C-alpha cells in the first residue's frame, strides 16, 4: 500500500487522459479524486460552455478559486483543466501541497480519439487543437515536476504514474 501525503496534480491538453487516469489512480491508491472542471460545474450550477459565455477571464477567475479550494484538502488526485497553466498563480498554489505531472499525449492521438472528437475543443477543427498545443506545451513542460507519455492504454499510464510516485515522490519506503 502506498501512502501519499501530497496532492498528485495532472496537467495536460484536453483529451490527454487526465480524468480517466486520475480516477484509475485514485482507485488503485485509495485516494480521493477531484476533476477541477467537474468541481466548477457542481459549484456554479452551469456547464463550462455556459460559464465561458461570460468570457475566458471570468472562467479563469472561477478556475483559480476552485484550484485554491481543492488543493487545500490533501492528499487528493487532481485533474486540472487544460488551460490551468495559463495563470502562474494556479501553478504556485498547486505546487504548495502537490506534485505536478504532465500527461503528454500526442496531438494526433487526441484528434483521432472518438470520445475526444465530441468535445467543444474540436468544434473549431483540428487546427485549433494544434494551436492550443503549441501555445501550452512549453507551459506544461516548464511547470511539471514529472512527465509521462500517454501513448498506450490507460492502465499502462497509471502504472507509469505509480512508479513515479513510488520511486521519486515517496523515495524508497
VMD Tcl script that builds the backbone (N, CA, C; Angstrom):
set m [mol new atoms 519]
animate dup $m
set s [atomselect $m all]
$s set {name element resname resid chain x y z} {
  {N N UNK 1 A 0.845 -1.194 0.000}
  {CA C UNK 1 A 0.000 0.000 0.000}
  {C C UNK 1 A 0.879 1.241 0.000}
  {N N UNK 2 A 0.551 2.171 -0.845}
  {CA C UNK 2 A 1.296 3.425 -0.933}
  {C C UNK 2 A 0.540 4.492 -0.153}
  {N N UNK 3 A 1.224 5.155 0.757}
  {CA C UNK 3 A 0.628 6.277 1.478}
  {C C UNK 3 A 1.208 7.565 0.932}
  {N N UNK 4 A 0.369 8.374 0.329}
  {CA C UNK 4 A 0.868 9.650 -0.183}
  {C C UNK 4 A 0.419 10.771 0.744}
  {N N UNK 5 A 1.265 11.780 0.861}
  {CA C UNK 5 A 0.931 12.908 1.735}
  {C C UNK 5 A 0.935 14.225 0.976}
  {N N UNK 6 A 0.852 14.128 -0.352}
  {CA C UNK 6 A 0.792 15.308 -1.213}
  {C C UNK 6 A -0.301 15.084 -2.247}
  {N N UNK 7 A -0.733 16.171 -2.836}
  {CA C UNK 7 A -1.638 16.051 -3.968}
  {C C UNK 7 A -0.848 15.583 -5.181}
  {N N UNK 8 A -1.492 14.796 -6.009}
  {CA C UNK 8 A -0.942 14.416 -7.304}
  {C C UNK 8 A -1.774 15.202 -8.312}
  {N N UNK 9 A -1.128 16.148 -8.990}
  {CA C UNK 9 A -1.824 17.078 -9.883}
  {C C UNK 9 A -1.508 16.710 -11.329}
  {N N UNK 10 A -2.551 16.438 -12.106}
  {CA C UNK 10 A -2.383 16.051 -13.502}
  {C C UNK 10 A -2.702 17.240 -14.399}
  {N N UNK 11 A -1.732 17.599 -15.247}
  {CA C UNK 11 A -1.938 18.679 -16.214}
  {C C UNK 11 A -1.746 18.120 -17.614}
  {N N UNK 12 A -2.285 18.815 -18.602}
  {CA C UNK 12 A -2.126 18.399 -19.989}
  {C C UNK 12 A -3.301 18.873 -20.821}
  {N N UNK 13 A -3.199 18.599 -22.096}
  {CA C UNK 13 A -4.226 19.015 -23.045}
  {C C UNK 13 A -5.570 18.341 -22.757}
  {N N UNK 14 A -6.665 19.005 -23.138}
  {CA C UNK 14 A -7.955 18.317 -23.093}
  {C C UNK 14 A -7.854 17.056 -23.962}
  {N N UNK 15 A -8.346 15.951 -23.445}
  {CA C UNK 15 A -8.306 14.709 -24.208}
  {C C UNK 15 A -7.033 13.897 -24.023}
  {N N UNK 16 A -6.141 14.345 -23.142}
  {CA C UNK 16 A -4.886 13.597 -22.940}
  {C C UNK 16 A -5.073 12.422 -21.986}
  {N N UNK 17 A -6.199 12.382 -21.266}
  {CA C UNK 17 A -6.473 11.264 -20.372}
  {C C UNK 17 A -6.396 11.591 -18.896}
  {N N UNK 18 A -6.323 12.872 -18.550}
  {CA C UNK 18 A -6.161 13.258 -17.137}
  {C C UNK 18 A -7.263 12.696 -16.242}
  {N N UNK 19 A -8.503 12.844 -16.650}
  {CA C UNK 19 A -9.619 12.426 -15.802}
  {C C UNK 19 A -9.680 10.908 -15.662}
  {N N UNK 20 A -9.582 10.193 -16.757}
  {CA C UNK 20 A -9.635 8.725 -16.692}
  {C C UNK 20 A -8.459 8.188 -15.887}
  {N N UNK 21 A -7.260 8.685 -16.182}
  {CA C UNK 21 A -6.058 8.244 -15.463}
  {C C UNK 21 A -6.178 8.600 -13.983}
  {N N UNK 22 A -6.659 9.801 -13.699}
  {CA C UNK 22 A -6.821 10.232 -12.311}
  {C C UNK 22 A -7.772 9.340 -11.535}
  {N N UNK 23 A -8.897 8.974 -12.154}
  {CA C UNK 23 A -9.870 8.096 -11.486}
  {C C UNK 23 A -9.284 6.704 -11.249}
  {N N UNK 24 A -8.587 6.175 -12.246}
  {CA C UNK 24 A -7.962 4.855 -12.093}
  {C C UNK 24 A -6.898 4.881 -10.998}
  {N N UNK 25 A -6.099 5.936 -10.983}
  {CA C UNK 25 A -5.053 6.081 -9.967}
  {C C UNK 25 A -5.675 6.208 -8.578}
  {N N UNK 26 A -6.746 6.967 -8.501}
  {CA C UNK 26 A -7.474 7.145 -7.245}
  {C C UNK 26 A -7.947 5.801 -6.694}
  {N N UNK 27 A -8.506 4.977 -7.570}
  {CA C UNK 27 A -8.973 3.647 -7.154}
  {C C UNK 27 A -7.813 2.778 -6.671}
  {N N UNK 28 A -6.706 2.801 -7.413}
  {CA C UNK 28 A -5.554 1.952 -7.050}
  {C C UNK 28 A -4.900 2.387 -5.746}
  {N N UNK 29 A -4.848 3.698 -5.503}
  {CA C UNK 29 A -4.165 4.205 -4.312}
  {C C UNK 29 A -5.114 4.468 -3.147}
  {N N UNK 30 A -6.416 4.327 -3.420}
  {CA C UNK 30 A -7.439 4.619 -2.408}
  {C C UNK 30 A -7.293 6.051 -1.873}
  {N N UNK 31 A -7.169 6.981 -2.817}
  {CA C UNK 31 A -7.034 8.408 -2.506}
  {C C UNK 31 A -8.163 9.134 -3.224}
  {N N UNK 32 A -8.693 10.156 -2.589}
  {CA C UNK 32 A -9.780 10.952 -3.173}
  {C C UNK 32 A -9.353 11.528 -4.530}
  {N N UNK 33 A -10.327 11.654 -5.441}
  {CA C UNK 33 A -10.089 12.220 -6.770}
  {C C UNK 33 A -10.975 13.440 -6.966}
  {N N UNK 34 A -10.442 14.455 -7.630}
  {CA C UNK 34 A -11.246 15.631 -7.970}
  {C C UNK 34 A -10.872 16.137 -9.355}
  {N N UNK 35 A -11.871 16.271 -10.201}
  {CA C UNK 35 A -11.707 16.891 -11.510}
  {C C UNK 35 A -12.123 18.352 -11.344}
  {N N UNK 36 A -11.199 19.266 -11.590}
  {CA C UNK 36 A -11.475 20.698 -11.372}
  {C C UNK 36 A -12.679 21.165 -12.195}
  {N N UNK 37 A -12.767 20.744 -13.453}
  {CA C UNK 37 A -13.903 21.172 -14.278}
  {C C UNK 37 A -15.231 20.677 -13.694}
  {N N UNK 38 A -15.263 19.423 -13.239}
  {CA C UNK 38 A -16.491 18.895 -12.621}
  {C C UNK 38 A -16.811 19.647 -11.331}
  {N N UNK 39 A -15.785 19.976 -10.575}
  {CA C UNK 39 A -15.952 20.740 -9.333}
  {C C UNK 39 A -16.579 22.105 -9.644}
  {N N UNK 40 A -16.088 22.749 -10.697}
  {CA C UNK 40 A -16.620 24.058 -11.106}
  {C C UNK 40 A -18.089 23.930 -11.516}
  {N N UNK 41 A -18.399 22.937 -12.334}
  {CA C UNK 41 A -19.779 22.727 -12.797}
  {C C UNK 41 A -20.708 22.503 -11.601}
  {N N UNK 42 A -20.271 21.671 -10.656}
  {CA C UNK 42 A -21.090 21.398 -9.462}
  {C C UNK 42 A -21.314 22.663 -8.637}
  {N N UNK 43 A -20.273 23.462 -8.460}
  {CA C UNK 43 A -20.379 24.655 -7.617}
  {C C UNK 43 A -21.091 25.822 -8.292}
  {N N UNK 44 A -20.939 25.935 -9.592}
  {CA C UNK 44 A -21.547 27.054 -10.317}
  {C C UNK 44 A -22.954 26.735 -10.822}
  {N N UNK 45 A -23.268 25.448 -10.931}
  {CA C UNK 45 A -24.573 25.056 -11.454}
  {C C UNK 45 A -24.727 25.349 -12.936}
  {N N UNK 46 A -23.606 25.464 -13.625}
  {CA C UNK 46 A -23.600 25.739 -15.072}
  {C C UNK 46 A -22.514 24.897 -15.721}
  {N N UNK 47 A -22.691 24.621 -17.005}
  {CA C UNK 47 A -21.654 23.896 -17.742}
  {C C UNK 47 A -20.464 24.828 -17.999}
  {N N UNK 48 A -19.333 24.236 -18.322}
  {CA C UNK 48 A -18.142 25.028 -18.649}
  {C C UNK 48 A -18.444 25.942 -19.839}
  {N N UNK 49 A -19.156 25.414 -20.833}
  {CA C UNK 49 A -19.509 26.221 -22.016}
  {C C UNK 49 A -20.345 27.436 -21.631}
  {N N UNK 50 A -21.290 27.235 -20.716}
  {CA C UNK 50 A -22.128 28.354 -20.259}
  {C C UNK 50 A -21.284 29.399 -19.529}
  {N N UNK 51 A -20.369 28.940 -18.696}
  {CA C UNK 51 A -19.507 29.871 -17.956}
  {C C UNK 51 A -18.631 30.656 -18.924}
  {N N UNK 52 A -18.125 29.977 -19.957}
  {CA C UNK 52 A -17.259 30.629 -20.947}
  {C C UNK 52 A -17.994 31.723 -21.721}
  {N N UNK 53 A -19.321 31.669 -21.752}
  {CA C UNK 53 A -20.088 32.710 -22.454}
  {C C UNK 53 A -19.856 34.086 -21.840}
  {N N UNK 54 A -19.459 34.110 -20.570}
  {CA C UNK 54 A -19.131 35.377 -19.902}
  {C C UNK 54 A -17.670 35.762 -20.094}
  {N N UNK 55 A -16.969 35.036 -20.946}
  {CA C UNK 55 A -15.574 35.349 -21.254}
  {C C UNK 55 A -14.595 34.398 -20.581}
  {N N UNK 56 A -13.447 34.238 -21.233}
  {CA C UNK 56 A -12.432 33.333 -20.693}
  {C C UNK 56 A -11.895 33.830 -19.357}
  {N N UNK 57 A -11.721 35.139 -19.212}
  {CA C UNK 57 A -11.199 35.679 -17.947}
  {C C UNK 57 A -12.119 35.328 -16.782}
  {N N UNK 58 A -13.430 35.434 -17.023}
  {CA C UNK 58 A -14.412 35.066 -15.997}
  {C C UNK 58 A -14.233 33.603 -15.599}
  {N N UNK 59 A -14.101 32.732 -16.601}
  {CA C UNK 59 A -13.894 31.316 -16.310}
  {C C UNK 59 A -12.594 31.103 -15.547}
  {N N UNK 60 A -11.515 31.765 -15.974}
  {CA C UNK 60 A -10.205 31.586 -15.318}
  {C C UNK 60 A -10.251 32.043 -13.858}
  {N N UNK 61 A -11.041 33.080 -13.567}
  {CA C UNK 61 A -11.203 33.522 -12.171}
  {C C UNK 61 A -11.861 32.423 -11.332}
  {N N UNK 62 A -12.910 31.833 -11.880}
  {CA C UNK 62 A -13.614 30.751 -11.185}
  {C C UNK 62 A -12.684 29.545 -11.029}
  {N N UNK 63 A -11.929 29.257 -12.079}
  {CA C UNK 63 A -10.988 28.132 -12.045}
  {C C UNK 63 A -9.925 28.343 -10.965}
  {N N UNK 64 A -9.397 29.557 -10.865}
  {CA C UNK 64 A -8.375 29.854 -9.849}
  {C C UNK 64 A -8.926 29.664 -8.439}
  {N N UNK 65 A -10.166 30.083 -8.239}
  {CA C UNK 65 A -10.817 29.897 -6.933}
  {C C UNK 65 A -10.967 28.403 -6.631}
  {N N UNK 66 A -11.372 27.639 -7.627}
  {CA C UNK 66 A -11.539 26.189 -7.456}
  {C C UNK 66 A -10.204 25.516 -7.140}
  {N N UNK 67 A -9.143 25.938 -7.812}
  {CA C UNK 67 A -7.804 25.384 -7.568}
  {C C UNK 67 A -7.417 25.593 -6.105}
  {N N UNK 68 A -7.666 26.798 -5.589}
  {CA C UNK 68 A -7.348 27.097 -4.180}
  {C C UNK 68 A -8.120 26.177 -3.240}
  {N N UNK 69 A -9.416 26.031 -3.501}
  {CA C UNK 69 A -10.270 25.230 -2.620}
  {C C UNK 69 A -9.891 23.749 -2.648}
  {N N UNK 70 A -9.709 23.212 -3.829}
  {CA C UNK 70 A -9.439 21.778 -3.971}
  {C C UNK 70 A -8.054 21.411 -3.444}
  {N N UNK 71 A -7.066 22.246 -3.704}
  {CA C UNK 71 A -5.687 21.879 -3.355}
  {C C UNK 71 A -5.408 21.913 -1.855}
  {N N UNK 72 A -6.272 22.545 -1.080}
  {CA C UNK 72 A -6.091 22.581 0.380}
  {C C UNK 72 A -6.338 21.245 1.050}
  {N N UNK 73 A -7.175 20.429 0.460}
  {CA C UNK 73 A -7.614 19.184 1.099}
  {C C UNK 73 A -6.783 17.994 0.647}
  {N N UNK 74 A -5.508 17.994 0.983}
  {CA C UNK 74 A -4.654 16.909 0.510}
  {C C UNK 74 A -4.638 15.746 1.476}
  {N N UNK 75 A -4.334 14.525 1.041}
  {CA C UNK 75 A -3.957 14.213 -0.332}
  {C C UNK 75 A -5.188 13.986 -1.215}
  {N N UNK 76 A -5.099 14.457 -2.422}
  {CA C UNK 76 A -6.135 14.246 -3.428}
  {C C UNK 76 A -5.451 14.188 -4.792}
  {N N UNK 77 A -6.011 13.402 -5.677}
  {CA C UNK 77 A -5.529 13.370 -7.052}
  {C C UNK 77 A -6.389 14.361 -7.807}
  {N N UNK 78 A -5.742 15.346 -8.420}
  {CA C UNK 78 A -6.451 16.452 -9.063}
  {C C UNK 78 A -6.236 16.408 -10.567}
  {N N UNK 79 A -7.339 16.367 -11.301}
  {CA C UNK 79 A -7.300 16.510 -12.752}
  {C C UNK 79 A -7.664 17.958 -13.058}
  {N N UNK 80 A -6.739 18.684 -13.656}
  {CA C UNK 80 A -6.974 20.100 -13.939}
  {C C UNK 80 A -7.564 20.287 -15.330}
  {N N UNK 81 A -8.093 21.475 -15.578}
  {CA C UNK 81 A -8.495 21.834 -16.925}
  {C C UNK 81 A -7.235 22.101 -17.742}
  {N N UNK 82 A -7.321 21.930 -19.044}
  {CA C UNK 82 A -6.151 22.094 -19.906}
  {C C UNK 82 A -5.511 23.464 -19.843}
  {N N UNK 83 A -6.296 24.493 -19.520}
  {CA C UNK 83 A -5.778 25.857 -19.505}
  {C C UNK 83 A -5.349 26.358 -18.140}
  {N N UNK 84 A -5.317 25.478 -17.136}
  {CA C UNK 84 A -4.940 25.898 -15.780}
  {C C UNK 84 A -3.546 26.527 -15.767}
  {N N UNK 85 A -2.706 26.130 -16.714}
  {CA C UNK 85 A -1.321 26.630 -16.779}
  {C C UNK 85 A -1.235 28.069 -17.286}
  {N N UNK 86 A -2.343 28.620 -17.719}
  {CA C UNK 86 A -2.323 29.985 -18.247}
  {C C UNK 86 A -2.149 31.039 -17.161}
  {N N UNK 87 A -2.350 30.628 -15.905}
  {CA C UNK 87 A -2.134 31.540 -14.770}
  {C C UNK 87 A -1.105 30.927 -13.833}
  {N N UNK 88 A 0.021 31.604 -13.697}
  {CA C UNK 88 A 1.097 31.088 -12.848}
  {C C UNK 88 A 0.642 30.961 -11.394}
  {N N UNK 89 A -0.302 31.791 -10.964}
  {CA C UNK 89 A -0.809 31.695 -9.589}
  {C C UNK 89 A -1.424 30.319 -9.330}
  {N N UNK 90 A -2.075 29.736 -10.343}
  {CA C UNK 90 A -2.641 28.390 -10.187}
  {C C UNK 90 A -1.536 27.370 -9.932}
  {N N UNK 91 A -0.474 27.479 -10.703}
  {CA C UNK 91 A 0.639 26.536 -10.571}
  {C C UNK 91 A 1.285 26.673 -9.197}
  {N N UNK 92 A 1.483 27.901 -8.756}
  {CA C UNK 92 A 2.088 28.119 -7.436}
  {C C UNK 92 A 1.251 27.485 -6.330}
  {N N UNK 93 A -0.058 27.641 -6.418}
  {CA C UNK 93 A -0.959 27.051 -5.419}
  {C C UNK 93 A -0.911 25.524 -5.493}
  {N N UNK 94 A -0.953 24.982 -6.709}
  {CA C UNK 94 A -0.937 23.530 -6.872}
  {C C UNK 94 A 0.369 22.912 -6.383}
  {N N UNK 95 A 1.467 23.642 -6.526}
  {CA C UNK 95 A 2.775 23.125 -6.091}
  {C C UNK 95 A 2.963 23.202 -4.575}
  {N N UNK 96 A 2.201 24.050 -3.894}
  {CA C UNK 96 A 2.338 24.177 -2.438}
  {C C UNK 96 A 2.172 22.838 -1.731}
  {N N UNK 97 A 1.142 22.093 -2.097}
  {CA C UNK 97 A 0.853 20.812 -1.448}
  {C C UNK 97 A 0.874 19.652 -2.432}
  {N N UNK 98 A 1.461 19.872 -3.604}
  {CA C UNK 98 A 1.359 18.824 -4.605}
  {C C UNK 98 A 2.547 18.682 -5.523}
  {N N UNK 99 A 2.474 17.626 -6.290}
  {CA C UNK 99 A 3.457 17.320 -7.317}
  {C C UNK 99 A 2.708 17.355 -8.640}
  {N N UNK 100 A 3.266 18.062 -9.620}
  {CA C UNK 100 A 2.584 18.240 -10.902}
  {C C UNK 100 A 3.151 17.271 -11.935}
  {N N UNK 101 A 2.245 16.513 -12.549}
  {CA C UNK 101 A 2.637 15.539 -13.563}
  {C C UNK 101 A 1.935 15.885 -14.873}
  {N N UNK 102 A 2.734 16.051 -15.919}
  {CA C UNK 102 A 2.246 16.375 -17.258}
  {C C UNK 102 A 1.900 15.071 -17.970}
  {N N UNK 103 A 0.629 14.913 -18.321}
  {CA C UNK 103 A 0.184 13.774 -19.123}
  {C C UNK 103 A 0.304 14.222 -20.578}
  {N N UNK 104 A 1.359 13.789 -21.222}
  {CA C UNK 104 A 1.656 14.219 -22.587}
  {C C UNK 104 A 1.154 13.153 -23.559}
  {N N UNK 105 A 0.117 13.492 -24.281}
  {CA C UNK 105 A -0.438 12.585 -25.285}
  {C C UNK 105 A -0.230 13.220 -26.650}
  {N N UNK 106 A 0.274 12.461 -27.612}
  {CA C UNK 106 A 0.473 13.028 -28.949}
  {C C UNK 106 A -0.821 13.654 -29.492}
  {N N UNK 107 A -0.682 14.830 -30.091}
  {CA C UNK 107 A -1.847 15.566 -30.605}
  {C C UNK 107 A -2.643 14.720 -31.594}
  {N N UNK 108 A -1.940 13.963 -32.424}
  {CA C UNK 108 A -2.624 13.121 -33.413}
  {C C UNK 108 A -3.546 12.120 -32.718}
  {N N UNK 109 A -3.100 11.593 -31.570}
  {CA C UNK 109 A -3.931 10.650 -30.815}
  {C C UNK 109 A -5.151 11.355 -30.224}
  {N N UNK 110 A -4.955 12.577 -29.741}
  {CA C UNK 110 A -6.076 13.347 -29.184}
  {C C UNK 110 A -7.128 13.577 -30.264}
  {N N UNK 111 A -6.680 14.003 -31.431}
  {CA C UNK 111 A -7.600 14.325 -32.527}
  {C C UNK 111 A -8.329 13.085 -33.039}
  {N N UNK 112 A -7.625 11.950 -33.101}
  {CA C UNK 112 A -8.233 10.746 -33.671}
  {C C UNK 112 A -9.112 9.982 -32.681}
  {N N UNK 113 A -9.069 10.338 -31.416}
  {CA C UNK 113 A -9.866 9.668 -30.390}
  {C C UNK 113 A -11.344 10.016 -30.577}
  {N N UNK 114 A -12.168 9.002 -30.735}
  {CA C UNK 114 A -13.597 9.205 -30.998}
  {C C UNK 114 A -14.267 9.992 -29.871}
  {N N UNK 115 A -13.980 9.642 -28.617}
  {CA C UNK 115 A -14.607 10.337 -27.491}
  {C C UNK 115 A -14.196 11.801 -27.446}
  {N N UNK 116 A -12.950 12.064 -27.774}
  {CA C UNK 116 A -12.440 13.433 -27.745}
  {C C UNK 116 A -13.068 14.255 -28.866}
  {N N UNK 117 A -13.364 13.608 -29.987}
  {CA C UNK 117 A -13.924 14.318 -31.140}
  {C C UNK 117 A -15.254 14.988 -30.816}
  {N N UNK 118 A -15.923 14.526 -29.759}
  {CA C UNK 118 A -17.209 15.104 -29.362}
  {C C UNK 118 A -17.041 16.364 -28.513}
  {N N UNK 119 A -15.819 16.675 -28.129}
  {CA C UNK 119 A -15.581 17.787 -27.203}
  {C C UNK 119 A -15.683 19.143 -27.889}
  {N N UNK 120 A -16.056 20.159 -27.111}
  {CA C UNK 120 A -16.131 21.518 -27.656}
  {C C UNK 120 A -14.797 21.983 -28.245}
  {N N UNK 121 A -13.694 21.474 -27.693}
  {CA C UNK 121 A -12.364 21.834 -28.171}
  {C C UNK 121 A -12.229 21.619 -29.677}
  {N N UNK 122 A -12.864 20.567 -30.184}
  {CA C UNK 122 A -12.703 20.236 -31.597}
  {C C UNK 122 A -13.746 20.872 -32.505}
  {N N UNK 123 A -14.668 21.626 -31.926}
  {CA C UNK 123 A -15.694 22.249 -32.772}
  {C C UNK 123 A -15.086 23.249 -33.749}
  {N N UNK 124 A -13.929 23.798 -33.404}
  {CA C UNK 124 A -13.247 24.744 -34.295}
  {C C UNK 124 A -12.256 24.056 -35.225}
  {N N UNK 125 A -12.237 22.737 -35.214}
  {CA C UNK 125 A -11.387 21.986 -36.124}
  {C C UNK 125 A -10.051 21.592 -35.517}
  {N N UNK 126 A -9.360 20.728 -36.252}
  {CA C UNK 126 A -8.074 20.190 -35.802}
  {C C UNK 126 A -7.027 21.274 -35.608}
  {N N UNK 127 A -7.088 22.298 -36.442}
  {CA C UNK 127 A -6.087 23.372 -36.362}
  {C C UNK 127 A -6.090 24.016 -34.978}
  {N N UNK 128 A -7.270 24.137 -34.386}
  {CA C UNK 128 A -7.388 24.737 -33.054}
  {C C UNK 128 A -6.654 23.889 -32.009}
  {N N UNK 129 A -6.730 22.576 -32.154}
  {CA C UNK 129 A -6.045 21.686 -31.216}
  {C C UNK 129 A -4.536 21.877 -31.331}
  {N N UNK 130 A -4.034 21.922 -32.566}
  {CA C UNK 130 A -2.595 22.148 -32.774}
  {C C UNK 130 A -2.174 23.505 -32.216}
  {N N UNK 131 A -3.022 24.499 -32.428}
  {CA C UNK 131 A -2.735 25.853 -31.940}
  {C C UNK 131 A -2.646 25.874 -30.405}
  {N N UNK 132 A -3.611 25.235 -29.746}
  {CA C UNK 132 A -3.594 25.164 -28.281}
  {C C UNK 132 A -2.371 24.401 -27.782}
  {N N UNK 133 A -2.029 23.321 -28.466}
  {CA C UNK 133 A -0.866 22.526 -28.067}
  {C C UNK 133 A 0.403 23.370 -28.165}
  {N N UNK 134 A 0.542 24.085 -29.265}
  {CA C UNK 134 A 1.715 24.958 -29.441}
  {C C UNK 134 A 1.775 26.019 -28.347}
  {N N UNK 135 A 0.628 26.574 -28.012}
  {CA C UNK 135 A 0.541 27.631 -27.002}
  {C C UNK 135 A 0.871 27.111 -25.601}
  {N N UNK 136 A 0.437 25.899 -25.305}
  {CA C UNK 136 A 0.522 25.396 -23.926}
  {C C UNK 136 A 1.670 24.434 -23.650}
  {N N UNK 137 A 2.221 23.799 -24.672}
  {CA C UNK 137 A 3.228 22.751 -24.468}
  {C C UNK 137 A 4.390 23.222 -23.594}
  {N N UNK 138 A 4.946 24.380 -23.896}
  {CA C UNK 138 A 6.082 24.887 -23.112}
  {C C UNK 138 A 5.681 25.134 -21.660}
  {N N UNK 139 A 4.454 25.591 -21.456}
  {CA C UNK 139 A 3.971 25.812 -20.089}
  {C C UNK 139 A 3.868 24.485 -19.338}
  {N N UNK 140 A 3.294 23.480 -19.993}
  {CA C UNK 140 A 3.198 22.164 -19.356}
  {C C UNK 140 A 4.589 21.655 -18.975}
  {N N UNK 141 A 5.529 21.761 -19.919}
  {CA C UNK 141 A 6.900 21.272 -19.678}
  {C C UNK 141 A 7.585 22.057 -18.559}
  {N N UNK 142 A 7.412 23.373 -18.563}
  {CA C UNK 142 A 8.072 24.216 -17.561}
  {C C UNK 142 A 7.522 23.996 -16.158}
  {N N UNK 143 A 6.222 23.760 -16.050}
  {CA C UNK 143 A 5.589 23.688 -14.742}
  {C C UNK 143 A 5.554 22.289 -14.131}
  {N N UNK 144 A 5.764 21.259 -14.935}
  {CA C UNK 144 A 5.631 19.906 -14.380}
  {C C UNK 144 A 6.873 19.492 -13.598}
  {N N UNK 145 A 6.628 18.644 -12.603}
  {CA C UNK 145 A 7.722 18.013 -11.872}
  {C C UNK 145 A 8.122 16.717 -12.563}
  {N N UNK 146 A 7.142 16.065 -13.179}
  {CA C UNK 146 A 7.361 14.811 -13.896}
  {C C UNK 146 A 6.463 14.802 -15.121}
  {N N UNK 147 A 6.809 13.942 -16.075}
  {CA C UNK 147 A 6.029 13.831 -17.305}
  {C C UNK 147 A 5.894 12.364 -17.664}
  {N N UNK 148 A 4.704 11.987 -18.113}
  {CA C UNK 148 A 4.552 10.666 -18.711}
  {C C UNK 148 A 3.972 10.854 -20.107}
  {N N UNK 149 A 4.364 9.973 -21.002}
  {CA C UNK 149 A 3.809 9.966 -22.351}
  {C C UNK 149 A 2.653 8.972 -22.331}
  {N N UNK 150 A 1.472 9.449 -22.668}
  {CA C UNK 150 A 0.289 8.588 -22.705}
  {C C UNK 150 A 0.024 8.194 -24.150}
  {N N UNK 151 A 0.758 7.176 -24.602}
  {CA C UNK 151 A 0.566 6.721 -25.981}
  {C C UNK 151 A 0.231 5.229 -26.032}
  {N N UNK 152 A -0.130 4.680 -24.873}
  {CA C UNK 152 A -0.525 3.274 -24.813}
  {C C UNK 152 A -1.913 3.219 -24.181}
  {N N UNK 153 A -2.207 2.162 -23.436}
  {CA C UNK 153 A -3.521 2.129 -22.790}
  {C C UNK 153 A -3.464 2.834 -21.437}
  {N N UNK 154 A -4.632 3.107 -20.891}
  {CA C UNK 154 A -4.731 3.885 -19.652}
  {C C UNK 154 A -4.088 3.168 -18.466}
  {N N UNK 155 A -4.220 1.847 -18.411}
  {CA C UNK 155 A -3.599 1.106 -17.307}
  {C C UNK 155 A -2.084 1.259 -17.330}
  {N N UNK 156 A -1.522 1.279 -18.517}
  {CA C UNK 156 A -0.078 1.476 -18.657}
  {C C UNK 156 A 0.311 2.858 -18.124}
  {N N UNK 157 A -0.478 3.867 -18.458}
  {CA C UNK 157 A -0.211 5.230 -17.973}
  {C C UNK 157 A -0.309 5.286 -16.449}
  {N N UNK 158 A -1.296 4.606 -15.887}
  {CA C UNK 158 A -1.460 4.579 -14.427}
  {C C UNK 158 A -0.253 3.906 -13.779}
  {N N UNK 159 A 0.212 2.809 -14.361}
  {CA C UNK 159 A 1.385 2.121 -13.807}
  {C C UNK 159 A 2.629 2.997 -13.870}
  {N N UNK 160 A 2.770 3.778 -14.943}
  {CA C UNK 160 A 3.893 4.727 -15.029}
  {C C UNK 160 A 3.803 5.747 -13.890}
  {N N UNK 161 A 2.594 6.225 -13.630}
  {CA C UNK 161 A 2.394 7.188 -12.539}
  {C C UNK 161 A 2.712 6.579 -11.177}
  {N N UNK 162 A 2.281 5.362 -10.976}
  {CA C UNK 162 A 2.564 4.692 -9.699}
  {C C UNK 162 A 4.069 4.548 -9.505}
  {N N UNK 163 A 4.785 4.215 -10.565}
  {CA C UNK 163 A 6.251 4.126 -10.468}
  {C C UNK 163 A 6.859 5.476 -10.101}
  {N N UNK 164 A 6.371 6.539 -10.724}
  {CA C UNK 164 A 6.876 7.884 -10.394}
  {C C UNK 164 A 6.620 8.183 -8.920}
  {N N UNK 165 A 5.422 7.889 -8.466}
  {CA C UNK 165 A 5.066 8.160 -7.068}
  {C C UNK 165 A 5.941 7.335 -6.128}
  {N N UNK 166 A 6.077 6.034 -6.413}
  {CA C UNK 166 A 6.855 5.152 -5.529}
  {C C UNK 166 A 8.335 5.518 -5.486}
  {N N UNK 167 A 8.930 5.781 -6.642}
  {CA C UNK 167 A 10.385 5.905 -6.701}
  {C C UNK 167 A 10.908 7.330 -6.679}
  {N N UNK 168 A 10.055 8.293 -6.948}
  {CA C UNK 168 A 10.521 9.681 -6.984}
  {C C UNK 168 A 9.888 10.555 -5.915}
  {N N UNK 169 A 8.613 10.374 -5.698}
  {CA C UNK 169 A 7.904 11.245 -4.763}
  {C C UNK 169 A 8.039 10.729 -3.337}
  {N N UNK 170 A 7.893 9.420 -3.156}
  {CA C UNK 170 A 7.975 8.848 -1.818}
  {C C UNK 170 A 9.388 8.421 -1.450}
  {N N UNK 171 A 10.217 8.180 -2.454}
  {CA C UNK 171 A 11.540 7.629 -2.182}
  {C C UNK 171 A 11.395 6.135 -1.945}
  {N N UNK 172 A 12.403 5.512 -1.436}
  {CA C UNK 172 A 12.372 4.063 -1.201}
  {C C UNK 172 A 11.862 3.766 0.194}
  {N N UNK 173 A 10.545 3.731 0.328}
  {CA C UNK 173 A 9.956 3.456 1.652}
  {C C UNK 173 A 9.646 1.991 1.781}
}
mol reanalyze $m
mol bondsrecalc $m
mol representation Tube
mol addrep $m
